[in-house]
């Protein structure tokens, strides 16, 4: 029995700077994947259980998550 991997519909784009995380906007996964990979950009979303912390990932991790889910 395989469990489908959770991929959020909306992703928040955040920049990691000297003052911490700075929110830049909310986009869907496809739009987020169209952005260039940059070491200061990360993507975040609430996990499956919104009472837990936010999940942060970089461009490569988001791409792997989206690819894994679309191939299952």
PyMOL Python script that loads the backbone (N, CA, C, O; Angstrom):
from pymol import cmd

cmd.read_pdbstr("""\
ATOM      1  N   UNK A   1       0.849  -1.173   0.000  1.00  0.00           N
ATOM      2  CA  UNK A   1       0.000   0.000   0.000  1.00  0.00           C
ATOM      3  C   UNK A   1       0.893   1.234   0.000  1.00  0.00           C
ATOM      4  O   UNK A   1       1.602   1.486   0.974  1.00  0.00           O
ATOM      5  N   UNK A   2       0.864   2.004  -1.084  1.00  0.00           N
ATOM      6  CA  UNK A   2       1.694   3.200  -1.133  1.00  0.00           C
ATOM      7  C   UNK A   2       0.887   4.415  -0.702  1.00  0.00           C
ATOM      8  O   UNK A   2      -0.296   4.543  -1.019  1.00  0.00           O
ATOM      9  N   UNK A   3       1.531   5.275   0.003  1.00  0.00           N
ATOM     10  CA  UNK A   3       0.899   6.487   0.508  1.00  0.00           C
ATOM     11  C   UNK A   3       1.285   7.635  -0.403  1.00  0.00           C
ATOM     12  O   UNK A   3       2.467   7.835  -0.678  1.00  0.00           O
ATOM     13  N   UNK A   4       0.300   8.395  -0.877  1.00  0.00           N
ATOM     14  CA  UNK A   4       0.604   9.536  -1.734  1.00  0.00           C
ATOM     15  C   UNK A   4       1.291  10.617  -0.912  1.00  0.00           C
ATOM     16  O   UNK A   4       0.896  10.901   0.219  1.00  0.00           O
ATOM     17  N   UNK A   5       2.314  11.209  -1.490  1.00  0.00           N
ATOM     18  CA  UNK A   5       3.075  12.252  -0.820  1.00  0.00           C
ATOM     19  C   UNK A   5       2.309  13.565  -0.913  1.00  0.00           C
ATOM     20  O   UNK A   5       1.799  13.917  -1.977  1.00  0.00           O
ATOM     21  N   UNK A   6       2.227  14.282   0.189  1.00  0.00           N
ATOM     22  CA  UNK A   6       1.522  15.553   0.248  1.00  0.00           C
ATOM     23  C   UNK A   6       2.321  16.639  -0.465  1.00  0.00           C
ATOM     24  O   UNK A   6       3.474  16.900  -0.120  1.00  0.00           O
ATOM     25  N   UNK A   7       1.704  17.265  -1.454  1.00  0.00           N
ATOM     26  CA  UNK A   7       2.281  18.423  -2.114  1.00  0.00           C
ATOM     27  C   UNK A   7       1.250  19.542  -1.985  1.00  0.00           C
ATOM     28  O   UNK A   7       0.122  19.407  -2.459  1.00  0.00           O
ATOM     29  N   UNK A   8       1.631  20.634  -1.351  1.00  0.00           N
ATOM     30  CA  UNK A   8       0.670  21.719  -1.129  1.00  0.00           C
ATOM     31  C   UNK A   8       0.272  22.406  -2.430  1.00  0.00           C
ATOM     32  O   UNK A   8       1.035  22.417  -3.396  1.00  0.00           O
ATOM     33  N   UNK A   9      -0.933  22.981  -2.445  1.00  0.00           N
ATOM     34  CA  UNK A   9      -1.405  23.707  -3.616  1.00  0.00           C
ATOM     35  C   UNK A   9      -0.729  25.066  -3.730  1.00  0.00           C
ATOM     36  O   UNK A   9      -0.441  25.535  -4.831  1.00  0.00           O
ATOM     37  N   UNK A  10      -0.478  25.694  -2.591  1.00  0.00           N
ATOM     38  CA  UNK A  10       0.149  27.014  -2.582  1.00  0.00           C
ATOM     39  C   UNK A  10       1.442  26.985  -1.774  1.00  0.00           C
ATOM     40  O   UNK A  10       1.539  26.318  -0.744  1.00  0.00           O
ATOM     41  N   UNK A  11       2.414  27.712  -2.258  1.00  0.00           N
ATOM     42  CA  UNK A  11       3.740  27.784  -1.653  1.00  0.00           C
ATOM     43  C   UNK A  11       4.043  29.249  -1.362  1.00  0.00           C
ATOM     44  O   UNK A  11       3.751  30.124  -2.177  1.00  0.00           O
ATOM     45  N   UNK A  12       4.625  29.508  -0.206  1.00  0.00           N
ATOM     46  CA  UNK A  12       5.085  30.863   0.088  1.00  0.00           C
ATOM     47  C   UNK A  12       6.569  30.945  -0.273  1.00  0.00           C
ATOM     48  O   UNK A  12       7.360  30.080   0.105  1.00  0.00           O
ATOM     49  N   UNK A  13       6.933  31.992  -1.006  1.00  0.00           N
ATOM     50  CA  UNK A  13       8.331  32.220  -1.338  1.00  0.00           C
ATOM     51  C   UNK A  13       8.909  33.097  -0.240  1.00  0.00           C
ATOM     52  O   UNK A  13       8.343  34.137   0.096  1.00  0.00           O
ATOM     53  N   UNK A  14      10.026  32.680   0.310  1.00  0.00           N
ATOM     54  CA  UNK A  14      10.686  33.456   1.359  1.00  0.00           C
ATOM     55  C   UNK A  14      12.160  33.629   1.009  1.00  0.00           C
ATOM     56  O   UNK A  14      12.790  32.741   0.435  1.00  0.00           O
ATOM     57  N   UNK A  15      12.688  34.783   1.366  1.00  0.00           N
ATOM     58  CA  UNK A  15      14.118  35.039   1.198  1.00  0.00           C
ATOM     59  C   UNK A  15      14.752  34.966   2.571  1.00  0.00           C
ATOM     60  O   UNK A  15      14.204  35.473   3.550  1.00  0.00           O
ATOM     61  N   UNK A  16      15.900  34.337   2.634  1.00  0.00           N
ATOM     62  CA  UNK A  16      16.632  34.247   3.904  1.00  0.00           C
ATOM     63  C   UNK A  16      17.691  35.334   3.885  1.00  0.00           C
ATOM     64  O   UNK A  16      18.632  35.288   3.093  1.00  0.00           O
ATOM     65  N   UNK A  17      17.528  36.306   4.759  1.00  0.00           N
ATOM     66  CA  UNK A  17      18.476  37.410   4.823  1.00  0.00           C
ATOM     67  C   UNK A  17      19.043  37.572   6.211  1.00  0.00           C
ATOM     68  O   UNK A  17      18.850  36.719   7.077  1.00  0.00           O
ATOM     69  N   UNK A  18      19.739  38.661   6.421  1.00  0.00           N
ATOM     70  CA  UNK A  18      20.383  38.955   7.696  1.00  0.00           C
ATOM     71  C   UNK A  18      19.346  39.032   8.821  1.00  0.00           C
ATOM     72  O   UNK A  18      19.624  38.645   9.955  1.00  0.00           O
ATOM     73  N   UNK A  19      18.161  39.532   8.500  1.00  0.00           N
ATOM     74  CA  UNK A  19      17.113  39.696   9.513  1.00  0.00           C
ATOM     75  C   UNK A  19      16.174  38.494   9.606  1.00  0.00           C
ATOM     76  O   UNK A  19      15.103  38.588  10.206  1.00  0.00           O
ATOM     77  N   UNK A  20      16.566  37.380   9.022  1.00  0.00           N
ATOM     78  CA  UNK A  20      15.726  36.182   9.073  1.00  0.00           C
ATOM     79  C   UNK A  20      14.961  35.974   7.781  1.00  0.00           C
ATOM     80  O   UNK A  20      15.393  36.410   6.714  1.00  0.00           O
ATOM     81  N   UNK A  21      13.827  35.309   7.884  1.00  0.00           N
ATOM     82  CA  UNK A  21      13.026  35.006   6.711  1.00  0.00           C
ATOM     83  C   UNK A  21      12.125  36.184   6.366  1.00  0.00           C
ATOM     84  O   UNK A  21      11.432  36.728   7.226  1.00  0.00           O
ATOM     85  N   UNK A  22      12.146  36.569   5.096  1.00  0.00           N
ATOM     86  CA  UNK A  22      11.333  37.682   4.605  1.00  0.00           C
ATOM     87  C   UNK A  22      10.347  37.111   3.589  1.00  0.00           C
ATOM     88  O   UNK A  22      10.772  36.605   2.550  1.00  0.00           O
ATOM     89  N   UNK A  23       9.033  37.178   3.862  1.00  0.00           N
ATOM     90  CA  UNK A  23       8.049  36.648   2.910  1.00  0.00           C
ATOM     91  C   UNK A  23       7.998  37.515   1.645  1.00  0.00           C
ATOM     92  O   UNK A  23       7.964  38.743   1.728  1.00  0.00           O
ATOM     93  N   UNK A  24       7.994  36.869   0.486  1.00  0.00           N
ATOM     94  CA  UNK A  24       7.965  37.590  -0.785  1.00  0.00           C
ATOM     95  C   UNK A  24       6.645  37.435  -1.524  1.00  0.00           C
ATOM     96  O   UNK A  24       6.276  38.312  -2.305  1.00  0.00           O
ATOM     97  N   UNK A  25       5.932  36.352  -1.302  1.00  0.00           N
ATOM     98  CA  UNK A  25       4.665  36.157  -1.988  1.00  0.00           C
ATOM     99  C   UNK A  25       4.220  34.709  -1.949  1.00  0.00           C
ATOM    100  O   UNK A  25       4.941  33.818  -1.500  1.00  0.00           O
ATOM    101  N   UNK A  26       3.010  34.509  -2.434  1.00  0.00           N
ATOM    102  CA  UNK A  26       2.421  33.169  -2.471  1.00  0.00           C
ATOM    103  C   UNK A  26       2.123  32.813  -3.926  1.00  0.00           C
ATOM    104  O   UNK A  26       1.510  33.594  -4.655  1.00  0.00           O
ATOM    105  N   UNK A  27       2.558  31.639  -4.330  1.00  0.00           N
ATOM    106  CA  UNK A  27       2.360  31.156  -5.697  1.00  0.00           C
ATOM    107  C   UNK A  27       1.975  29.682  -5.643  1.00  0.00           C
ATOM    108  O   UNK A  27       2.050  29.050  -4.589  1.00  0.00           O
ATOM    109  N   UNK A  28       1.563  29.143  -6.782  1.00  0.00           N
ATOM    110  CA  UNK A  28       1.320  27.704  -6.822  1.00  0.00           C
ATOM    111  C   UNK A  28       2.639  26.979  -7.104  1.00  0.00           C
ATOM    112  O   UNK A  28       3.645  27.618  -7.413  1.00  0.00           O
ATOM    113  N   UNK A  29       2.634  25.683  -7.000  1.00  0.00           N
ATOM    114  CA  UNK A  29       3.866  24.898  -7.142  1.00  0.00           C
ATOM    115  C   UNK A  29       4.481  25.088  -8.520  1.00  0.00           C
ATOM    116  O   UNK A  29       5.698  25.228  -8.633  1.00  0.00           O
ATOM    117  N   UNK A  30       3.669  25.095  -9.566  1.00  0.00           N
ATOM    118  CA  UNK A  30       4.180  25.256 -10.931  1.00  0.00           C
ATOM    119  C   UNK A  30       4.908  26.602 -11.080  1.00  0.00           C
ATOM    120  O   UNK A  30       5.985  26.662 -11.673  1.00  0.00           O
ATOM    121  N   UNK A  31       4.325  27.668 -10.546  1.00  0.00           N
ATOM    122  CA  UNK A  31       4.972  28.978 -10.611  1.00  0.00           C
ATOM    123  C   UNK A  31       6.271  28.980  -9.812  1.00  0.00           C
ATOM    124  O   UNK A  31       7.269  29.554 -10.248  1.00  0.00           O
ATOM    125  N   UNK A  32       6.260  28.346  -8.656  1.00  0.00           N
ATOM    126  CA  UNK A  32       7.466  28.292  -7.826  1.00  0.00           C
ATOM    127  C   UNK A  32       8.590  27.568  -8.557  1.00  0.00           C
ATOM    128  O   UNK A  32       9.749  27.975  -8.475  1.00  0.00           O
ATOM    129  N   UNK A  33       8.258  26.506  -9.266  1.00  0.00           N
ATOM    130  CA  UNK A  33       9.277  25.746  -9.985  1.00  0.00           C
ATOM    131  C   UNK A  33       9.826  26.507 -11.183  1.00  0.00           C
ATOM    132  O   UNK A  33      10.917  26.194 -11.659  1.00  0.00           O
ATOM    133  N   UNK A  34       9.093  27.500 -11.680  1.00  0.00           N
ATOM    134  CA  UNK A  34       9.570  28.321 -12.798  1.00  0.00           C
ATOM    135  C   UNK A  34      10.591  29.363 -12.360  1.00  0.00           C
ATOM    136  O   UNK A  34      11.300  29.928 -13.193  1.00  0.00           O
ATOM    137  N   UNK A  35      10.670  29.618 -11.074  1.00  0.00           N
ATOM    138  CA  UNK A  35      11.646  30.579 -10.567  1.00  0.00           C
ATOM    139  C   UNK A  35      13.046  29.976 -10.624  1.00  0.00           C
ATOM    140  O   UNK A  35      13.211  28.765 -10.475  1.00  0.00           O
ATOM    141  N   UNK A  36      14.048  30.814 -10.840  1.00  0.00           N
ATOM    142  CA  UNK A  36      15.414  30.283 -10.854  1.00  0.00           C
ATOM    143  C   UNK A  36      15.839  29.840  -9.458  1.00  0.00           C
ATOM    144  O   UNK A  36      15.413  30.410  -8.453  1.00  0.00           O
ATOM    145  N   UNK A  37      16.673  28.831  -9.416  1.00  0.00           N
ATOM    146  CA  UNK A  37      17.208  28.380  -8.131  1.00  0.00           C
ATOM    147  C   UNK A  37      18.174  29.444  -7.619  1.00  0.00           C
ATOM    148  O   UNK A  37      19.039  29.918  -8.355  1.00  0.00           O
ATOM    149  N   UNK A  38      18.019  29.804  -6.374  1.00  0.00           N
ATOM    150  CA  UNK A  38      18.891  30.812  -5.769  1.00  0.00           C
ATOM    151  C   UNK A  38      19.103  30.415  -4.310  1.00  0.00           C
ATOM    152  O   UNK A  38      18.147  30.047  -3.626  1.00  0.00           O
ATOM    153  N   UNK A  39      20.337  30.485  -3.827  1.00  0.00           N
ATOM    154  CA  UNK A  39      20.604  30.004  -2.462  1.00  0.00           C
ATOM    155  C   UNK A  39      19.853  30.760  -1.362  1.00  0.00           C
ATOM    156  O   UNK A  39      19.634  30.206  -0.285  1.00  0.00           O
ATOM    157  N   UNK A  40      19.456  32.007  -1.606  1.00  0.00           N
ATOM    158  CA  UNK A  40      18.746  32.777  -0.580  1.00  0.00           C
ATOM    159  C   UNK A  40      17.230  32.611  -0.647  1.00  0.00           C
ATOM    160  O   UNK A  40      16.520  33.089   0.238  1.00  0.00           O
ATOM    161  N   UNK A  41      16.725  31.943  -1.681  1.00  0.00           N
ATOM    162  CA  UNK A  41      15.282  31.720  -1.801  1.00  0.00           C
ATOM    163  C   UNK A  41      14.915  30.353  -1.255  1.00  0.00           C
ATOM    164  O   UNK A  41      15.577  29.353  -1.535  1.00  0.00           O
ATOM    165  N   UNK A  42      13.864  30.327  -0.482  1.00  0.00           N
ATOM    166  CA  UNK A  42      13.305  29.066  -0.015  1.00  0.00           C
ATOM    167  C   UNK A  42      11.798  29.115  -0.197  1.00  0.00           C
ATOM    168  O   UNK A  42      11.210  30.173  -0.424  1.00  0.00           O
ATOM    169  N   UNK A  43      11.199  27.959  -0.094  1.00  0.00           N
ATOM    170  CA  UNK A  43       9.755  27.828  -0.248  1.00  0.00           C
ATOM    171  C   UNK A  43       9.215  27.218   1.033  1.00  0.00           C
ATOM    172  O   UNK A  43       9.838  26.333   1.621  1.00  0.00           O
ATOM    173  N   UNK A  44       8.059  27.691   1.460  1.00  0.00           N
ATOM    174  CA  UNK A  44       7.505  27.163   2.697  1.00  0.00           C
ATOM    175  C   UNK A  44       6.015  26.913   2.545  1.00  0.00           C
ATOM    176  O   UNK A  44       5.341  27.502   1.700  1.00  0.00           O
ATOM    177  N   UNK A  45       5.530  26.028   3.386  1.00  0.00           N
ATOM    178  CA  UNK A  45       4.102  25.734   3.438  1.00  0.00           C
ATOM    179  C   UNK A  45       3.806  25.093   4.786  1.00  0.00           C
ATOM    180  O   UNK A  45       4.700  24.590   5.466  1.00  0.00           O
ATOM    181  N   UNK A  46       2.543  25.124   5.151  1.00  0.00           N
ATOM    182  CA  UNK A  46       2.133  24.418   6.360  1.00  0.00           C
ATOM    183  C   UNK A  46       2.073  22.944   6.024  1.00  0.00           C
ATOM    184  O   UNK A  46       1.598  22.572   4.951  1.00  0.00           O
ATOM    185  N   UNK A  47       2.540  22.115   6.909  1.00  0.00           N
ATOM    186  CA  UNK A  47       2.500  20.679   6.678  1.00  0.00           C
ATOM    187  C   UNK A  47       1.071  20.165   6.648  1.00  0.00           C
ATOM    188  O   UNK A  47       0.123  20.942   6.754  1.00  0.00           O
ATOM    189  N   UNK A  48       0.922  18.872   6.505  1.00  0.00           N
ATOM    190  CA  UNK A  48      -0.414  18.269   6.460  1.00  0.00           C
ATOM    191  C   UNK A  48      -1.224  18.599   7.701  1.00  0.00           C
ATOM    192  O   UNK A  48      -2.446  18.729   7.634  1.00  0.00           O
ATOM    193  N   UNK A  49      -0.555  18.732   8.822  1.00  0.00           N
ATOM    194  CA  UNK A  49      -1.216  19.083  10.073  1.00  0.00           C
ATOM    195  C   UNK A  49      -0.838  20.529  10.400  1.00  0.00           C
ATOM    196  O   UNK A  49       0.287  20.779  10.833  1.00  0.00           O
ATOM    197  N   UNK A  50      -1.754  21.492  10.203  1.00  0.00           N
ATOM    198  CA  UNK A  50      -1.415  22.902  10.377  1.00  0.00           C
ATOM    199  C   UNK A  50      -0.986  23.289  11.787  1.00  0.00           C
ATOM    200  O   UNK A  50      -0.489  24.396  11.990  1.00  0.00           O
ATOM    201  N   UNK A  51      -1.166  22.407  12.764  1.00  0.00           N
ATOM    202  CA  UNK A  51      -0.726  22.730  14.116  1.00  0.00           C
ATOM    203  C   UNK A  51       0.785  22.581  14.269  1.00  0.00           C
ATOM    204  O   UNK A  51       1.352  23.026  15.267  1.00  0.00           O
ATOM    205  N   UNK A  52       1.441  21.958  13.289  1.00  0.00           N
ATOM    206  CA  UNK A  52       2.897  21.804  13.336  1.00  0.00           C
ATOM    207  C   UNK A  52       3.572  22.983  12.641  1.00  0.00           C
ATOM    208  O   UNK A  52       2.911  23.813  12.017  1.00  0.00           O
ATOM    209  N   UNK A  53       4.857  23.041  12.755  1.00  0.00           N
ATOM    210  CA  UNK A  53       5.648  24.123  12.168  1.00  0.00           C
ATOM    211  C   UNK A  53       5.551  24.124  10.648  1.00  0.00           C
ATOM    212  O   UNK A  53       5.087  23.170  10.024  1.00  0.00           O
ATOM    213  N   UNK A  54       5.999  25.218  10.090  1.00  0.00           N
ATOM    214  CA  UNK A  54       6.075  25.326   8.632  1.00  0.00           C
ATOM    215  C   UNK A  54       7.174  24.411   8.115  1.00  0.00           C
ATOM    216  O   UNK A  54       8.127  24.099   8.829  1.00  0.00           O
ATOM    217  N   UNK A  55       7.030  23.988   6.874  1.00  0.00           N
ATOM    218  CA  UNK A  55       8.029  23.173   6.201  1.00  0.00           C
ATOM    219  C   UNK A  55       8.779  24.091   5.239  1.00  0.00           C
ATOM    220  O   UNK A  55       8.157  24.774   4.424  1.00  0.00           O
ATOM    221  N   UNK A  56      10.108  24.113   5.326  1.00  0.00           N
ATOM    222  CA  UNK A  56      10.936  24.924   4.441  1.00  0.00           C
ATOM    223  C   UNK A  56      11.755  24.009   3.545  1.00  0.00           C
ATOM    224  O   UNK A  56      12.238  22.965   3.985  1.00  0.00           O
ATOM    225  N   UNK A  57      11.908  24.407   2.282  1.00  0.00           N
ATOM    226  CA  UNK A  57      12.721  23.626   1.357  1.00  0.00           C
ATOM    227  C   UNK A  57      13.306  24.547   0.295  1.00  0.00           C
ATOM    228  O   UNK A  57      12.814  25.653   0.071  1.00  0.00           O
ATOM    229  N   UNK A  58      14.359  24.075  -0.350  1.00  0.00           N
ATOM    230  CA  UNK A  58      14.942  24.852  -1.431  1.00  0.00           C
ATOM    231  C   UNK A  58      14.324  24.407  -2.764  1.00  0.00           C
ATOM    232  O   UNK A  58      13.450  23.540  -2.790  1.00  0.00           O
ATOM    233  N   UNK A  59      14.775  24.995  -3.846  1.00  0.00           N
ATOM    234  CA  UNK A  59      14.208  24.735  -5.181  1.00  0.00           C
ATOM    235  C   UNK A  59      14.340  23.259  -5.557  1.00  0.00           C
ATOM    236  O   UNK A  59      13.392  22.658  -6.061  1.00  0.00           O
ATOM    237  N   UNK A  60      15.504  22.682  -5.314  1.00  0.00           N
ATOM    238  CA  UNK A  60      15.732  21.274  -5.679  1.00  0.00           C
ATOM    239  C   UNK A  60      14.817  20.341  -4.895  1.00  0.00           C
ATOM    240  O   UNK A  60      14.296  19.375  -5.451  1.00  0.00           O
ATOM    241  N   UNK A  61      14.620  20.617  -3.619  1.00  0.00           N
ATOM    242  CA  UNK A  61      13.738  19.787  -2.796  1.00  0.00           C
ATOM    243  C   UNK A  61      12.286  19.908  -3.263  1.00  0.00           C
ATOM    244  O   UNK A  61      11.566  18.911  -3.317  1.00  0.00           O
ATOM    245  N   UNK A  62      11.857  21.121  -3.599  1.00  0.00           N
ATOM    246  CA  UNK A  62      10.497  21.317  -4.103  1.00  0.00           C
ATOM    247  C   UNK A  62      10.304  20.568  -5.422  1.00  0.00           C
ATOM    248  O   UNK A  62       9.270  19.934  -5.634  1.00  0.00           O
ATOM    249  N   UNK A  63      11.293  20.641  -6.300  1.00  0.00           N
ATOM    250  CA  UNK A  63      11.214  19.938  -7.578  1.00  0.00           C
ATOM    251  C   UNK A  63      11.117  18.430  -7.355  1.00  0.00           C
ATOM    252  O   UNK A  63      10.305  17.758  -7.991  1.00  0.00           O
ATOM    253  N   UNK A  64      11.931  17.908  -6.467  1.00  0.00           N
ATOM    254  CA  UNK A  64      11.906  16.470  -6.186  1.00  0.00           C
ATOM    255  C   UNK A  64      10.560  16.055  -5.603  1.00  0.00           C
ATOM    256  O   UNK A  64      10.029  15.004  -5.961  1.00  0.00           O
ATOM    257  N   UNK A  65      10.004  16.870  -4.708  1.00  0.00           N
ATOM    258  CA  UNK A  65       8.714  16.566  -4.108  1.00  0.00           C
ATOM    259  C   UNK A  65       7.610  16.543  -5.162  1.00  0.00           C
ATOM    260  O   UNK A  65       6.791  15.624  -5.189  1.00  0.00           O
ATOM    261  N   UNK A  66       7.590  17.552  -6.024  1.00  0.00           N
ATOM    262  CA  UNK A  66       6.567  17.639  -7.066  1.00  0.00           C
ATOM    263  C   UNK A  66       6.715  16.509  -8.083  1.00  0.00           C
ATOM    264  O   UNK A  66       5.716  15.953  -8.539  1.00  0.00           O
ATOM    265  N   UNK A  67       7.932  16.172  -8.437  1.00  0.00           N
ATOM    266  CA  UNK A  67       8.194  15.093  -9.404  1.00  0.00           C
ATOM    267  C   UNK A  67       7.792  13.740  -8.828  1.00  0.00           C
ATOM    268  O   UNK A  67       7.182  12.925  -9.522  1.00  0.00           O
ATOM    269  N   UNK A  68       8.127  13.499  -7.577  1.00  0.00           N
ATOM    270  CA  UNK A  68       7.786  12.236  -6.922  1.00  0.00           C
ATOM    271  C   UNK A  68       6.281  12.044  -6.876  1.00  0.00           C
ATOM    272  O   UNK A  68       5.780  10.951  -7.140  1.00  0.00           O
ATOM    273  N   UNK A  69       5.560  13.107  -6.541  1.00  0.00           N
ATOM    274  CA  UNK A  69       4.115  13.015  -6.432  1.00  0.00           C
ATOM    275  C   UNK A  69       3.451  12.816  -7.792  1.00  0.00           C
ATOM    276  O   UNK A  69       2.468  12.081  -7.887  1.00  0.00           O
ATOM    277  N   UNK A  70       3.965  13.453  -8.848  1.00  0.00           N
ATOM    278  CA  UNK A  70       3.329  13.344 -10.160  1.00  0.00           C
ATOM    279  C   UNK A  70       3.595  11.990 -10.814  1.00  0.00           C
ATOM    280  O   UNK A  70       2.851  11.581 -11.705  1.00  0.00           O
ATOM    281  N   UNK A  71       4.645  11.290 -10.384  1.00  0.00           N
ATOM    282  CA  UNK A  71       4.952   9.984 -10.971  1.00  0.00           C
ATOM    283  C   UNK A  71       4.295   8.826 -10.241  1.00  0.00           C
ATOM    284  O   UNK A  71       4.395   7.684 -10.688  1.00  0.00           O
ATOM    285  N   UNK A  72       3.614   9.098  -9.109  1.00  0.00           N
ATOM    286  CA  UNK A  72       2.975   7.994  -8.356  1.00  0.00           C
ATOM    287  C   UNK A  72       1.575   7.744  -8.817  1.00  0.00           C
ATOM    288  O   UNK A  72       0.901   6.857  -8.292  1.00  0.00           O
TER     289      UNK A  72
END
""", "prot")
cmd.dss("prot")
cmd.show_as("cartoon", "prot")
cmd.util.cbc("prot")
cmd.orient("prot")
